């Protein structure tokens, strides 16, 4: 039980350390945004946030 808990904590600590490498090593480094509206490639494909898509669908249905 204790070994499993310690192994889990170790794996989580390694994962966090790997996520922080970019922030710590690169000058002015920061985590990139994970929001859809901040992703240029998705915007070019016409993919929007689900909230924006819902708003557009509701406005389109009001016209009828």
Z-matrix of the N, CA and C atoms (Angstrom, degrees):
N
C 1 1.456
C 2 1.528 1 110.37
N 3 1.322 2 116.04 1 -50.76
C 4 1.463 3 120.48 2 -179.81
C 5 1.529 4 110.39 3 -65.33
N 6 1.331 5 116.43 4 -38.79
C 7 1.463 6 120.11 5 -179.88
C 8 1.527 7 110.93 6 -63.47
N 9 1.310 8 116.76 7 -40.16
C 10 1.466 9 120.94 8 178.63
C 11 1.524 10 110.30 9 -64.92
N 12 1.309 11 116.59 10 -42.60
C 13 1.465 12 120.85 11 179.17
C 14 1.520 13 110.90 12 -63.98
N 15 1.316 14 117.81 13 -44.89
C 16 1.462 15 121.22 14 179.17
C 17 1.525 16 111.46 15 -65.06
N 18 1.315 17 117.15 16 -39.51
C 19 1.455 18 120.79 17 177.36
C 20 1.528 19 110.84 18 -64.24
N 21 1.310 20 117.14 19 -41.03
C 22 1.466 21 121.46 20 178.03
C 23 1.524 22 111.37 21 -63.08
N 24 1.320 23 116.39 22 -44.62
C 25 1.465 24 120.73 23 178.77
C 26 1.526 25 110.14 24 -63.61
N 27 1.315 26 117.82 25 -40.21
C 28 1.455 27 121.68 26 178.35
C 29 1.528 28 111.35 27 -63.30
N 30 1.312 29 117.40 28 -44.49
C 31 1.467 30 121.11 29 179.29
C 32 1.526 31 110.70 30 -63.33
N 33 1.316 32 117.53 31 -42.32
C 34 1.470 33 121.03 32 178.50
C 35 1.523 34 110.51 33 -64.99
N 36 1.325 35 117.77 34 -41.23
C 37 1.468 36 120.82 35 179.13
C 38 1.524 37 111.06 36 -63.64
N 39 1.317 38 117.75 37 -40.30
C 40 1.468 39 120.93 38 178.20
C 41 1.523 40 110.24 39 -65.48
N 42 1.311 41 117.22 40 -41.94
C 43 1.469 42 120.84 41 179.31
C 44 1.527 43 111.11 42 -62.22
N 45 1.318 44 117.45 43 -44.04
C 46 1.463 45 121.04 44 178.82
C 47 1.520 46 110.47 45 -63.71
N 48 1.323 47 116.91 46 -41.91
C 49 1.465 48 120.49 47 178.75
C 50 1.523 49 110.91 48 -61.35
N 51 1.325 50 117.26 49 -40.96
C 52 1.461 51 120.32 50 179.09
C 53 1.530 52 111.82 51 -67.59
N 54 1.316 53 117.82 52 -35.33
C 55 1.458 54 121.03 53 176.36
C 56 1.529 55 111.31 54 -66.06
N 57 1.314 56 116.57 55 -32.80
C 58 1.459 57 120.89 56 -176.28
C 59 1.526 58 113.65 57 -83.62
N 60 1.317 59 118.29 58 -9.57
C 61 1.464 60 120.82 59 -177.00
C 62 1.525 61 110.73 60 -56.08
N 63 1.319 62 117.43 61 -47.29
C 64 1.461 63 121.08 62 -178.81
C 65 1.525 64 110.98 63 -61.23
N 66 1.303 65 116.75 64 -41.10
C 67 1.464 66 120.48 65 -177.62
C 68 1.523 67 110.89 66 -70.36
N 69 1.315 68 117.07 67 -39.71
C 70 1.454 69 120.26 68 -175.05
C 71 1.527 70 112.67 69 -80.42
N 72 1.313 71 118.28 70 -35.70
C 73 1.455 72 121.95 71 -173.43
C 74 1.525 73 111.64 72 -84.95
N 75 1.299 74 117.21 73 -45.74
C 76 1.457 75 121.77 74 -175.81
C 77 1.528 76 110.56 75 -78.74
N 78 1.339 77 116.47 76 130.17
C 79 1.456 78 120.15 77 178.70
C 80 1.526 79 108.80 78 -67.03
N 81 1.292 80 116.83 79 126.47
C 82 1.462 81 121.59 80 -177.24
C 83 1.518 82 112.27 81 72.61
N 84 1.323 83 117.07 82 16.68
C 85 1.456 84 121.03 83 -178.07
C 86 1.519 85 111.40 84 -67.88
N 87 1.319 86 114.68 85 147.23
C 88 1.453 87 120.05 86 177.22
C 89 1.524 88 108.32 87 -152.04
N 90 1.312 89 116.06 88 161.83
C 91 1.451 90 119.94 89 176.31
C 92 1.516 91 108.69 90 -70.92
N 93 1.314 92 116.97 91 137.55
C 94 1.460 93 119.74 92 177.34
C 95 1.519 94 108.95 93 -74.26
N 96 1.303 95 114.78 94 152.81
C 97 1.455 96 120.11 95 -179.42
C 98 1.520 97 110.36 96 -68.70
N 99 1.298 98 117.10 97 140.25
C 100 1.455 99 122.32 98 178.77
C 101 1.529 100 112.24 99 -101.56
N 102 1.337 101 116.62 100 6.14
C 103 1.455 102 120.46 101 -179.62
C 104 1.524 103 110.46 102 -79.88
N 105 1.300 104 116.21 103 144.18
C 106 1.457 105 121.45 104 -177.69
C 107 1.521 106 110.85 105 -63.65
N 108 1.327 107 117.61 106 -40.03
C 109 1.465 108 119.09 107 -175.81
C 110 1.532 109 112.50 108 -69.06
N 111 1.316 110 118.90 109 -12.63
C 112 1.465 111 122.11 110 177.43
C 113 1.525 112 112.54 111 -93.45
N 114 1.323 113 118.25 112 -1.93
C 115 1.459 114 122.22 113 -176.71
C 116 1.531 115 109.18 114 -98.36
N 117 1.324 116 116.18 115 112.17
C 118 1.465 117 121.80 116 -176.42
C 119 1.524 118 111.98 117 -62.47
N 120 1.324 119 118.56 118 -41.49
C 121 1.466 120 121.91 119 -177.94
C 122 1.529 121 111.20 120 -62.41
N 123 1.317 122 117.17 121 -40.51
C 124 1.465 123 119.59 122 179.25
C 125 1.526 124 111.06 123 -69.98
N 126 1.322 125 117.12 124 -37.22
C 127 1.469 126 119.77 125 177.42
C 128 1.525 127 110.71 126 -63.22
N 129 1.331 128 117.36 127 -39.75
C 130 1.460 129 120.42 128 179.19
C 131 1.526 130 111.35 129 -64.56
N 132 1.309 131 117.51 130 -30.53
C 133 1.462 132 121.37 131 178.02
C 134 1.522 133 112.15 132 -83.26
N 135 1.331 134 117.41 133 -3.95
C 136 1.456 135 120.92 134 179.46
C 137 1.514 136 114.05 135 82.57
N 138 1.316 137 116.78 136 17.94
C 139 1.462 138 121.13 137 179.41
C 140 1.523 139 108.09 138 -91.13
N 141 1.327 140 115.24 139 127.27
C 142 1.462 141 121.08 140 -177.34
C 143 1.522 142 110.05 141 -119.61
N 144 1.299 143 113.78 142 171.98
C 145 1.460 144 121.34 143 173.61
C 146 1.523 145 108.42 144 -63.88
N 147 1.317 146 117.53 145 147.85
C 148 1.457 147 121.18 146 -178.88
C 149 1.533 148 110.74 147 -60.86
N 150 1.316 149 117.98 148 -32.00
C 151 1.461 150 120.54 149 178.09
C 152 1.528 151 110.20 150 -66.36
N 153 1.332 152 117.38 151 -41.88
C 154 1.460 153 120.64 152 177.97
C 155 1.523 154 111.03 153 -66.27
N 156 1.316 155 117.18 154 -41.39
C 157 1.458 156 120.73 155 178.89
C 158 1.521 157 110.95 156 -63.78
N 159 1.310 158 117.54 157 -39.89
C 160 1.454 159 121.50 158 178.41
C 161 1.527 160 110.24 159 -64.77
N 162 1.324 161 117.16 160 -43.71
C 163 1.454 162 121.56 161 179.17
C 164 1.529 163 110.61 162 -61.24
N 165 1.350 164 116.65 163 -44.02
C 166 1.464 165 120.70 164 179.21
C 167 1.526 166 111.07 165 -63.73
N 168 1.324 167 117.89 166 -40.23
C 169 1.458 168 121.38 167 179.65
C 170 1.522 169 111.06 168 -65.96
N 171 1.320 170 116.70 169 -40.66
C 172 1.473 171 119.81 170 178.94
C 173 1.521 172 110.99 171 -65.58
N 174 1.330 173 117.09 172 -39.88
C 175 1.469 174 120.02 173 178.87
C 176 1.518 175 110.71 174 -67.27
N 177 1.328 176 117.41 175 -37.37
C 178 1.468 177 120.47 176 178.84
C 179 1.531 178 110.74 177 -66.79
N 180 1.320 179 116.98 178 -34.76
C 181 1.480 180 120.36 179 -179.82
C 182 1.523 181 112.08 180 -75.81
N 183 1.326 182 118.19 181 -23.50
C 184 1.465 183 120.90 182 178.35
C 185 1.526 184 110.91 183 -67.48
N 186 1.319 185 116.74 184 -29.31
C 187 1.458 186 121.11 185 -177.44
C 188 1.527 187 111.51 186 -66.73
N 189 1.336 188 117.37 187 -22.71
C 190 1.473 189 119.34 188 -177.19
C 191 1.475 190 111.36 189 -91.30
